[in-house]
Amino acid sequence: MHQRKDQNSMQPQEDNMDFPRCLKRAQNGDDEAQCRLGVLYGYGHGAVPQDWTKAIYWWEKAANQGNASAQCALGYCLMNGHGTVEQDGTDNSQERAVHWYKMAAMQHQHAHAEYNLGLCYDKGLGVVQNQNVAFTWYERAARQGHREAKSKLRKALKKRARQQSRINKRDASQALSSPVLQPRQNKLLQTFCYCPTNIKDIVDIESNVMDKIRM
């Protein structure tokens, strides 16, 4: 599945590993401690065995209190097959994952959640596939310095540039064959009819061609 890199920052560290104290705080309703227990059970550490059921239990408690890290982690678990099947036998784990990603992204601007939402819309996981929405979430995460989001954004921009290039070449070809255009305007179109390499080139070329044609 996807999104595994996003959880690296949550892996247990050697400090802050007092499990009994953390458990007591979590039982008393501390959302940070609940999230921490989710991390311990999710990854397994020392005397704490890996247990996805317990990890989800504590992450869900923290997530319901508005803890953005827990919301994102819960989404990760559900998206990667660690969720539970409903009583009627249906598995809506991906839809539930998207719900928690949205909570973290829209309420807390959580960069990992924004990036993961981008992946969901990019691949159609738990939502209807929509490249434009995916682009928006990648962009939001990239603005916060999210490395993987920046990479996805660059690829998306290149893809858009190639698509627009093909459209421009097609439109220019159709214009060249039109008897309405004067020879001078045909020559101008030929000058600008080449394959641009980036979005700025595409916008500049399109603007220049239209201005010349209107002359």
N, C-alpha and C positions, 0 to 999 in steps of 0.2 A: 504494500500500500504506500501512502505518501505521508509527508509531514513529520517524519521521524526526527529530522534535524532540529526541528523547532523545540524539542523537549530537552536538548542538551543542557541548557542553562538551569534546568530543574533537577539534574542528577544530584544525588546526595553528596555532600562534602564531609570532610572529617570533623569539622566543627559543628556545633549545634546538633549533636546526635544523642542528646539525653532523651531516649525514647519514653521512659516512664513519665517524665515531666511533660513532654510533648503530648502524650496521650491524655494526661489529666487536664491540660489546658484545652485540648480538643473536646473532651467530654463536657467541659464547662462552657463550650460554645465559642471558643476563640477560632476565628476563621483562618488565621495564619497558621495556627497549629494544625488545624484540620487539613489544610492544604499540604503542610509538611508531612503529615502522616500519609497522605495520598502518594507523595513522592517516595517515601520509604517503602511502602507496600508495592508501589508500581515498579520500582527498580529492584527492590530487595537490597538490603545492606546489613552486613554483620549478622546479628542475631535476628534481624527482621526478614522473614522469608518473603519472596515475591508472591503477591496475592492480588490479582487484578480485581477480584470482587470487593476486597476491603479497600483497595485504592479508590475504586469508583465510589464506594460508600462515603469515604471521607471527602473526596473531591466534590461530590454532589452536595454534601452538607455545606462546604465552604462556598461553592458556586451559588447556592441558594441565598447566601448572605452577601452576594455581590463581589466575591473575590475573583478578580479577572484572571489571575494565573490558574486558579482552580477551574474556572469556566473553560479556558483554553485547553487545559490538560484533560478535562472530561471529554471535550470534543475530540481530542486526539485518540483517547481510548475507544470511544464509540466508533470513530471512523476507521480504526484499525482492527475492528473485530473483537474488542474486549467487552462489548456491551452485553446486555441480557435480552433474550427474546421475550416478546410480550406473551401474555397468557393465551391469546388466541392463535399463537404460533407465528405471528408476523414478526419480521425483523425490520424495524425502522431505525436502526442504529445510525445510518448516515443522515437521515433527516434530523434526528436528535442532536447529532454532532454539529450540524449547521446551526441549529438553534443556539447552542452554547457559544459557538464561534461568533455569532451575531451579537449575543449579549456582551461578550468581552470586547468586540470591535466597536460596536455602536455606542456602548455606555462608557467604555474606558479607553477607547482608542488603543487597544492592546495590539502591538505591531505583529506578533506571531499570529494572533487570531485574524488580523486583516489579511495577512499573507495566506493563511490556510483557507480563508473564504475565497480568495482569489483562485486557489487551486480547485476548490469545490466547483466554482462556476466555470473554470477553465475546462475541467474534465467531466462536468455534469454529475457530480457526486452529491446525492441528497437534494439537488436542485436541478432545475432545467438549465441545460448548458447555455451559457451566454458569455461570449468572448468580451463584449463591451463592459459588462459588469465585472468580469474577472480583471480586466485592465484597470478599472477604477480602484479595486481593492489592492492590487499590486502597487499601484501608484501611491496610495495612502501609506502602505507599509514601507515603501521605498523612501518616502519623505522622512520617515523616522529612522532611516539608516539600515533597514533590514536588508542584508546582503543578498539572500536568495530572491527577495522581491525585486531588487534592482536588476538581477540577472534576468528574471522573467520579463520585466518591463522592457529591457533592451531587446529581447527576442521578439516581444509583441510589437515594438515599434518598427523593427526591421521587417516583420511580416506585413504590417500595415503599409509600409513604404513600397514593398514589392507589389502588393495588391493594387495600390493607387497608381503605381507605375504602369501596370498592365491596362488599367482603365484609361489613363492618359494617352497611351500609345494607341489604343483602340479608337478613342474619340478623335485623336488627331488624324488617324488614318481615314475615318469616316468624313472628317472635315475636308481633307485633301481631295477626296473624290467628289465633293459637292460642286456642281456647276455654278452655284451662287457666288462662291468666293472668287475674287479677282486674282490674277497672277501674282500681284504684289503680296496679297495676304497669304496665298499658297506658299510663297517663298518664306514668309515669316513663320508659318507653321512648321515648315521643314526645318528651319533653324532651331526651333524649340522641340522638335520631335526626337527626343533621345531618352534613354532610360536613366532617370535620376536615381541616386543612391540613398537619399534620406528625405525625411518629411519636409524639411525647409526647402530643398530643391523643388519638391513637388509643388508646394504652395507658391513659390516664386515663379515657376514656369507657368503654372495655370493662370496666375494673375497677369503675367506679361502677355501671354497669348491672347487672353480676352481683351486686354487693353488695346493691343495692336489691331485686333479684328474690328473693334468699335471705331477705329480712326476713319 
